[in-house]
Amino acid sequence: MAVVDANARLKALDRQKLLYNLHCKKCENYNERNSLKWCPGCAIWDEFQKIGEVLDSTISEKEESA
C-alpha cells in the first residue's frame, strides 16, 4: 500500500488518538473485547467512522508488476 495524502492521514490519526485519550480510555463501556465495535451509547462513534473513511481514502493499493 502507498500513502496518497500523508498530511490528511496524519491529521486523522492525531484526531483518532485525541478522541481515544479524551473519551474511550475513561468510557465505562470500553473494553478490549468491544474495542473494534460500537460501544452502547457512544457519543463519538460517528466521528470515528468518518476518521476511518479518511484513513481509507488516503492509501491506495500498489499494483504488483508481474
Rosetta blueprint (number, residue, H / E / L):
1 M L
2 A E
3 V E
4 V L
5 D L
6 A H
7 N H
8 A H
9 R H
10 L H
11 K H
12 A H
13 L H
14 D H
15 R H
16 Q H
17 K H
18 L H
19 L H
20 Y H
21 N H
22 L H
23 H L
24 C H
25 K H
26 K H
27 C L
28 E L
29 N L
30 Y L
31 N L
32 E L
33 R L
34 N L
35 S L
36 L L
37 K L
38 W L
39 C L
40 P L
41 G L
42 C L
43 A L
44 I L
45 W H
46 D H
47 E H
48 F H
49 Q H
50 K H
51 I H
52 G H
53 E H
54 V H
55 L H
56 D H
57 S H
58 T L
59 I E
60 S E
61 E L
62 K L
63 E L
64 E L
65 S L
66 A L
